[in-house]
């Protein structure tokens, strides 16, 4: 380590964010610093509703005048031996970056820490998620700037989300050390986060070791994680993170069959002792971790056992008690180690990959929100189509060249974009497209006095201006099809739920209110139908696989009254009070969806709690950009396979 990386070049100051109820714990953390540089900052309104946002500005602004870096800790952590010396060395090793000294086992970043530990990387760059703030170091100037950012942009959002948005806004990378050098203490949450369950580090060391500035700090482009009982992957595609089911990721890379064959070969007794229903998701996650790390040396057996011990507890900590989780740790560890070894073998052997079948008809997804359209195109590609988002280069208006070779166009309606539909249809006519599916909206029924609305309605131009705009687009595309002899079908979609849901939808409005601690205004007469984006893709698959028959089909995943839907969203974001409002003029209709089932044998199958959680996480963590790291810091994607044209 050269002189510029010596701890003597770092002048550290710091604070412990605290509440009077935790004064003793906070003082113990501060007093552990042999140089006395750590202040205890107490909540200035201890009788108010507990929130870290009251203490955070004070904690980040108390930077010592001569400090080069500032450390803020929370009062519910336990420090490793030698923590403060380690923190100095970490700051010296990466002086211009944010450094987190904790990664929780229940988070996406905990999954990154698991990968880092398995490949022997003492550092790793975070995923796009809330920043781990249990112990965080910032350069002094960055620390001083936080207070002004929170005052302007805090808005009641969770503290770790505000920190993430601040660091994204200034383009500062966030790395963390592995193992973690603080542990989450088992204390009740004062900020109302107890429902997050038993929280610990993915890997914690009781003694903080040396820090080498020359060691790599990877940003893993494929991160399998087990969270909320679900096996999922984060996949970096250019500058965008895609979050998808681990089964879909393994299928894309031709390794799903090998994964499931290895699970079957392990036998039913291999999952004995696991909590009911968790075996498949644990296996998928550990197998995918093995695939991602297959090109690396065999991991240290002790490290592998330790990080896989925390796999099940992190993935299920919101659903089970501490005692229930700890009781199954050995069984989860051994089962996951078997899956990890199988994944490493499969990832290293090209012969076990299942070749992708020849693609079905080429499909272009046009219109709509570009991110939502790309997401839908990828789902159609995963279902076997040669699918892509063909938005063209002119404000999302594809040319005939963009649609060259396309058989089917799926157009996501956007009435507010005048002329878009006409341009898409003109390009489709020139390209010789064989079929058009227009994805419209249930909003076409707005103002209806019927309690159940069917595809025969509206019988004439509706009076409601929003409904009228959608109805006119439907009529235009149907008339175009008749004029050109091209089959056209209209799908009327319920409110999308999941990533990239429209900002003006009730789901997004309510998630925003819940995250920012504002009450929801609910109408006891209100009804909402929602549509999971995966169900939409599956409905399109069913439509495109059958001859074009019914001109209009209603598509929805489920219907809820407002209290049911608000309860769902509170469970997956932040629990918040609601208040009743009376509005007898509210729409009370529900779309009938029996026709698509009768005609195409389609039924919704997506788990709505999962899609609502994806919506909540996206709205909190993914809508305010990301930081970038040098290309040579990104680990090559072992699981890279054929990609959708999206």
Buried (B, 14 or more C-beta within 10 A) or exposed (E): BEEEBEBEEBBBBBBBBBBEBBEEBBBBBBEBBEEEBBBBBBBEEEEEEBBBBBBBBBBBBBBBEEBBBBBBBBBBBBBBEBBBBBBBBBBBBBBEBBBBBBBBBBBBBBBBBBBBBBBBBBBBBBBBBBBBBBBBBBBBEBBBBBBEBBEEEBEBBBBBBBBBBBBBBEEBBBBBBBBBBBBBBEEEEBBBBEEEBBBBBBBBBEEBBEBEBEEBBBBBBBBBBBBBBBBBBBBBBEEEBBBBBBBBBBBBBBBBBBBBEBBEEBEEEBBEBBBEEBBBBBBBBBBBBBBBBBEBEEBEEEBBBBBBBBBBBBBBBBEBEEEEBBEBBEBBBBBBBBBBBBBBBBBEEEEBBEEBEEBBBBBBBBBBBBBBBBBBBBBBBBBBBBBBBBBBEEEBBBBBEBBBEBBBBBBBBBBEBEEBBBBBBBBBBEBEBBBBBBBBBBBBBBBBEEEEBBBEBBEEEBEBEBBBBBBBBBEBBBEBBEEEEBBBBBBBBBBBBBBBBEEEBBBBEBBBBBBBBBEBBBBEBBBBBBBBBBBBBBBBBBBBBBEBEBEBBBBBBBBBBBBEBBEBBBBBBBEBEBEEBEEEEEBBBBBBBEBBEEBBEBEBEBEBBBBBBBBBBBBBBBEBEBBEBEEEBBBEBBBEBEEBBB
